[in-house]
Amino acid sequence: MQTHVHVSRPIVAALLLDSSDQSILSTARFLSKKLHAPLHLVHAVRPLFSYVGSGDIVVNPYYGYESNFSDNEEKEAKAKLDAIRESIDDVEVSAEVLRDFPAEAILSFAQERHAGLIVCGVRKEDKNRNRFLSGLSTGFALASDAEVPVLLVPLNKAIDFTRPLRMLIADNLESEGEAALKVAISLANALHAQQLTHVHVQDTTYGEIDKMIESVRESMLKGQIPADPILNRDFYIERVRAKTCEELQRRCHVAKSTALNSCVYEPVVAFGHPSDEVHSELVRNPTQIMIFGRHHLIRRKTFALGRIPYNAMIEEGVATLVVPDSKTEANLFMGSYETIKTRDDNLRSNPL
């Protein structure tokens, strides 16, 4: 029996070939099945270490040993990767060992295969490192430099996709947020998500709001602006929250090319430090996938620690999708319709 399905662009899953791969594999397989996307499993081994030589003479006296060690490392990695590939029988899957520094190898491979998504791991112990994320780990380097969305999966605990899918999009009301919102809506439809929470954080504290209100009251007393007897912190916050929710809904309406199916849409406005408040919302409203645009300071191909919800990115049970920039198309995951055989014909139906 044959049927027509929408086939998405390939998914590249970067594996470490150790016990922590389970969370990456389960997430990548879930997305591959839901999006009808080919899955490429990759692992990068270090390149041959080269030494400075004089003419054709290589200075390294252990060059032969290094070469043999590298060959054995590659053979061992290939055997492990092939074993993982053979254990997957519910999606179209391939496996390849790459020889290069991990981030560079994966980025080049994803570009060559016209991938729509990269899935890789991030370790929770990175949480206490105070430095720019682009130099923190392979996962963050990929999220900083990739031209396609990168899904970061915490390695300490697999994402529970047996529960109804809930997604959160952090929108800064700028171009980064617009790009992320388009992808979030497209993905929510493709994955039949139960809920999409659309969050914006007003970057101001309650103390700063109180100072602003006192300044306004002084102007009122001096007759510089009309008096408003009901002006207080709560009134101000509710007015700002209502106006911002209207803007979130407007952006959602503009971004979506089709309706959000049965997905429940919820706009949320918070006040405080953006990264802290997004994390708090994630804890308040348990979510499996968080999405945000790649914020940058000076260089577009980097993002900085203070501009993104870092703690939320390594929350247990939450995968974080980093969307590159305004050039990203909402249908980046999508490919074309193809005629394929049903699972009964060419796939065994083992669940994840």
N, C-alpha and C positions, 0 to 999 in steps of 0.2 A: 504494500500500500504506500502511496506517495501523498505528500501534502506540501502546501506552500507556507513557508515560515519566513519571518524577518530575521536575516542573519546579520549580526553586528560585527563591527571591526574586531580584530583579535584582541585578546587579553593576554598580557605578559605577566607571569608570576615569577618574581625573583626569590629563589629558595636558598637557604643557608645549608641545607643537607644535614640538619640535626633535628633534635626532638621539637624545636620551636617552630618547625615548618607547618605543624598541624593547623595553626590558626590561619596562616597564609593560604594553605591548600583548601581548607573548607570554605573560606571566603571566596577564593577565585573560582572554585567549582560551582558554588551557589550562583555567582554572577554569570558564569559561562552558560549554565543551564537556563537561567531566567532570560538572558539576552540572546540566546542561541548564537553564542560567539565562540570561535575557535580559541583554545587555550594553549599558550606556549609556556612550558616550564623551562626556566633558564637558571644556570648557576655559573658564576664567574670565578675562575681561578687566576691567581696572580700571574702577570706576564713574566717571561724569563728576565731575570735581573741582569742587566748589562753593565759592564765596567768600562771605564775610559781606557782606551788602548793607544798605542803609538803605531801608526800605520795599520798594518794587518795583524799586529801582535796584541792579543787579549791579555790584559794584566792579571785577571782573576785566575789564580792557580787551581781553583776548584770548579771551573766552568763545567767540566764533564759531569761531576757529581750533581751540580745544580740542575743541569739539563735532565739527567736521569730522574732526579727527585721530582721535577716539574712534570715529566711525562707520567710518572706513577700517580701523581696527584690528579692529573687529568683523567687517567683511566679509572681511578677509584671514584671520582666524581661522576663520570659517565655511567658507571655501573649502578651507583645509587640513584641517579636521575632516571635511568631506564627502568629500574625497579618501581619507582614511584609512578612513572608513566603507565606501566603495564597494570598497575593496581587500579587505574581509573578507567571505567568502562561506560560511563554515562554521559560523557561529552567528547567532542573531537579534541584530541590532545597530541602535542608533540613535545620533544625535550631536546635541549641543546646545551652543551658546555661551552662557555665563552672564555677566551683568554685575553684578559685586560683588567684594568682596575675596575671594580664592580660598577660604580655609577656610570663611567664612560661606556663600559661594555653593554649595559642594559639600555642606556639611552640610544646607542647606535643600533642595537638590535630592534628596539621598538620602532625606530624610524624606518629601518629597512623593511619591516613587516607591516608597516602602515597600521600599527596598533592604535586602538582607541582608548586604552587604559593600561596602567602599570599598577600591579599589586605587590607590595613589599612590606617587610616587617619593621617595627620600631620597638625598642626595648624600654621598659618602664624605668630602669635605672638611669636613663638619660635625663630624667626629670630634674635632677639636682645639679645639672651642669649649666653654668651661667656663661653662655657664649652664643654667638650667632648660629642659627640652626643650619645654615648652608654648610658649615664645617663640622657638624655634630655627628652624623652617621650617614651611611649609604642611603637610607630611606629619606632623610631630610634633604640630602644633596639632590636626589631625584626629584623630590617635590619642588625644590628651588629652581631646577634647570630644565625640567621636562617641558616639551611643547604640548603634551597631552595630560589629562588629569592623572593624578597619582593617588592611589588609595593606600594609606598607612594603617597597618593592622598591628595592634599591640601583641607581642609575642607571648605574653604571660597567660592569656586566656582567649579561647576561640569566641568569635561572635555567635550569638545565639539567634539563628535565623529560623528557628522553629516557632518563635513568637511572632505575632503580627508585626510587620515591619514599620518602624517609626523612624523618620528622618528629620534632621534639623539643619536649616540653612542660616548661616550667620551673614547678614547683609550690612555692609558699611554705608549703603546708599550712594556708593560711587561706582565706577566702571568695574572694579573687581567684584563687587557684590552683584552687579547685573549679570556678569558672565557666569558666576556661580549659581545664581537663581535660575537661569535658563537651563543649565545642566541638571540642577536639582529637580525641576519640574519634569524634564524629559525622563530622568531616571526614576522618579516616583511613579510615573505612568508605566514605564517598562517593567518595573518590579512589583507593581500593584501594591504600593505602600498604603498602610492604613492611615498614617498621619504625616503631614509635613508642617513642622513648626518653623515659622519665618521670624527670625530674631534680629532686632537692631538694638544696640546699646548706645544711649546718650552718654558721651564721655564727660560726665560731670558728677561730682559727689553731692550728697545732701547738704554738706557744709557750704559748698560753692553756691548751691541754689539759695540757701539762706542768706548768704552775703549779697547775692544779686537782688533778692527781694527787698532787703534792707535799703539797698541803693535806690531801688524803684520807689520805695516809700518816702525816702528823703526828697526825691524829685517831686512826688505828689504833694508833700507838705509845703514845698517851695512854690507850688503852683505851676511847675514846669510841664507837668503832664496831668491828664484828668485823674481824679481820685477814684480808687477802686476798693471799696470797703471789704470785699470778700477775698482780696489777694492774700494768700498764704502759701506755704510750701505744698500742701496737699492739692490745693486748687491749681497751682502752677503745674505740678507734675501730671495731674489728670488731663489738663489742657494739652500739654506737650505729648503725652501718651496717645491721646485721641487723634491729634493731628499726624503723629508719626505712623500710627496704625493705618490711617487713611493712605498715607504715602506707600506703605508696605503693600497694601492691597492693590494700589494703582500699579506698582511695579510688577506685582505678580500677574495682574491682568495683561499688562503689556508684554511680559516675558513669555507667557504660555501661548503656544500655537494651537493647542487643543485643550479641552477641559481636563481637570485633574481627576477624571474618572470618579471612583468612589473614595478617593483620598480626602481626608479631612484636613482643611487648611486652617492654621491658627497663627495670626500675627501676634508677636510678643515684643514689648518695648521695656527695656530695663535702664537703670541709671547707675553709673559707676565706671570702673575700669573695664573696657571691653572684654579682655581675655578672662578676667575673673567672673564677670557676669554671664558670659557664654557658658563657662564651666558650671556655674551654679544652675543655669537653666537645664543643662544636660543632666545634672544630678536630679533636679526636680522632676524632669520629664524624661524618664529612661528612653534612650535612643540607641539604635544600632549603627546608624550612619550619620556622621556630621559632615557638612559641606561648607567650604568657604573659599573665597578667591584669594589668589596669592598676593598678599600685601607687600609692598616694597617701600624702601626709603629713597634711595638714589638710583640704583641699578634695578631695572625691571626684572632681571633674572636672579633676584635674591629676595628673601623675606627675613625680617628681623624679629628677634625674640619678643620685643615689647608690642608688636603689632598683630600678633595672632593668638588664638586661644590655646596656648601651649599645653597647659595642664589637661584640658579637655581632650587634646589629641592623643594622650597616652592613658586615658581612662580605660579601665578594664571593660571589655565587652563592647567597645565602641571603635568602629573603623572611621577614619577621617579622609575625606576626599578633598584634595587640594586642586583647584581649577586654575590653570595658568594665568590667563588675562582676558581682556575684552575680545581678542581674536578667536577665542574658543567658540565653536559652534555648539548649539544646544543638542544637535543630532550627532555629536562627535562619536558616540558609541555605535551609531547605526550604520548599516551597510546597505544591503539590498535584499529583495525577496528572492529566495532560491527554492527549487523543488528538491526535497530531500526524502529519504526513507523514514518511516516512523520508527519509534524505538523498538517495536516488535520485530522489525525487519533487521535492524543493524545495531541495536544497542541493548544491553542488558539493563534492567531497570532497578539496580541496587540504589537505595537512597543514600544521601550523604551521611 
